[in-house]
Amino acid sequence: MILLFMVYNNAVDEEMVEIVKENAGGYTKFIGVQGEGSHEPQLGTHIWPGINNCLMVAVERTGMKEIVDSVDRLCQKFPDVGVRIFSTQLKQIR
């Protein structure tokens, strides 16, 4: 299994959750996440008002490919919205 950690602008929250629900058994969502990266800072302040959300998703490799492909299509539709996906091997111990 693979663990995906998906960081994205709150503006596409509904779309991201729908993509994950279609391709994985479940998710854990973190809302109101602040940070800085290659796009404008997302700090939830008057100067930098944007905010991010994160999804943590355990998925098989086939589901990962479907998620990444769907997110790529979403990013083409909304090119100015920041989305990042990180992955690591996952081993369930309980």
N, C-alpha and C positions, 0 to 999 in steps of 0.2 A: 504494500500500500504506500501511497504518497500523501504527505501532508502539504496542502496548499495554504499559504498565508497571503491573502489578497487585500491590498490596501487601495482604496479608491475614494474619489470625491463623492460626498453625500448626494450630489445631484443625480447620480445614476444608481442609487441604492436599490430601487425596485427592480431595475433591470438585472443587476448583479445577483440579487437573491433569487430571481426567477431562473437565471442561468444555472445557478448551483442546484436549485431544487429539481431541475430537469435532468441533471447529470450526476447527482450524488445522493447518498442516503440521508444526509443531514448536514448541519453546519453549526458553528458557534459564531455569533456576531458581537463585535465590539463597536459601540457607537460613540460619536463625538471624539474621535481620536485626532490629536494634534500632531503636526510634524512639518519638517522641511526636507525638501529633496530637490529634484531637477526642475520642478514646476514652482509656481508661487507658493510661499509658505501657507500652510493651512492651520491657522492658530486660533480661529474663533474670536478674533479681536476686531476692534473698529478699523485698524489699519490692514490687517490680514484676516478678513471675515470668513474665509472658507473653512470647512471642516471635513475630515475624512471619516470613513468607517472601515472596518476590517472584517473579513470573513476567514475563519479557520475551517478547513474542509479536509476530511479524510476520504480518499478516493482511490480507486484502482487506476492503473495507467490509462486504460481506455477512456474512463470518465475524465481523467485529467486532460487528455487531448481534446475531447469535446468541449470542456470548459474553456480551455485556452483558445480554441477556434471561435467559440461564441463571443468571448471577450474581445478578440481581435476584430470581429465584425462590429461589435458595439463601439470600439475605439475608432473605427473608420466612420461610423455614423456621428460620433461626438469627438472630433480630433483634439479639442482643447481640454478635455476632461482627463485628469491624471488617473491612471490605473496601473498598479504594479502587482505582479504575482511572483511569489517566492515558493520554492518547493524543497522538501527534504524527505528522505526515506522515513517511513513510519513503522514502528513495531508496537503493536498493542500488548501491554503487559498485564492488564486486568480487564 
